[in-house]
Amino acid sequence: MHPTRLTFFCELEPGPLTALFQDAAVLGHLRALGASVSLGVLDLTPERADVVRRLGEAGVPVIAWQLLPKDQGYWFNQGNAAHAQARYTDFRAWTATHALRWDGVGLDIEPDIHELTRALQARWRMVPALLPRLWRGARLREAREAYAALVARIRADGHRVDSYQLPFLLDERRARATLLQRLTGVVDVGVDREVWMLYTSLVRPHGPELLASYGPHARGGGVGVGITGGGVDVPGLIEVPPLTWEEFARDLRLARCFTPDVHVFSLEGCVRQDFLARLRDFDWTAPAPPPPGGRVDTVRRVAGGLLRASAGWRG
């Protein structure tokens, strides 16, 4: 029952990143776990390149998690496909300059960080501003084409392409709709391995229901569990308590019921809470407690009906 692969997300600025991997114990734990690191490429600096080489020398595979400067939206979405393509060009040059080796390339598909911040602050007051987005069908189609071209380019460079996706895209696929993509600005991108971000800490007390509801769709791909701490500063989003060890262990066992490919957000949070050492003798065979209730399934059924009703609308 041990996962075939544990992957830890790491999203740190150069100084804290260098300090994290100067700790030989961190490298030792990762090597002992047979784990990979999905390293957020926040910048193209020599310091980040040194960390990639250090991980490689320690036998830890590294995935290049593509990110943009915050003024360009940070995560990839409909509004910054051109920036994403330009960033990959710069990433290739940086990779060649420093002779870096990658286990794959990860695309993080989420709303623009500034739009997400405004939405979290305004809540329902954002609804009138979202209505014009219903007519963004052409923009969505153009973004899909742009990201399909980017994925093809990355594959041609010899890399596997991963995506880190929000789970509602699964409901849109089933309904053959695009309503939520147009409203949020995300894009359903075809890749080699999909990792569904099922972070239970963000939806307490219904987190286990979320994981149990969406987890079965991850077969053939991966499940992302978290948040153990860390992450980019988004007011109103990350200021929730990180997972405790008991919650983290529950989520790992539940995720393992659906896929052997378990991603953890984040490495720095696990180090801060001393989870890595505990994972070395973690009992993956212990049963995961059954999640209570079925509220998430009920919400998905209702949302699915609305999405199916919207499926003919192309904007």
Secondary structure, DSSP 4 states (H G I P E B T S, - for coil): ---SEEEEEE---HHHHHHHHT-HHHHHHHHHHT-EEEEEE----HHHHHHHHHHHHTT--EEEEE---GGGTSSB-GGGHHHHHHHHHHHHHHHHHHT---SEEEEEB---HHHHHHHHHHGGGGHHHHGGGGG-HHHHHHHHHHHHHHHHHHHHTT--EEEEE-THHHHHHHHT--HHHHHH-------SEEEEE--GGGGTTSHHHHHHHHGGGGTTSEEEEE-SS-----TTTS-SPPPPHHHHHHHHHHHHTT-SEEEEE-HHHHHHTTHHHHHTT--TTSPPPPPP--HHHHHHHHHHHHHHHHTT---
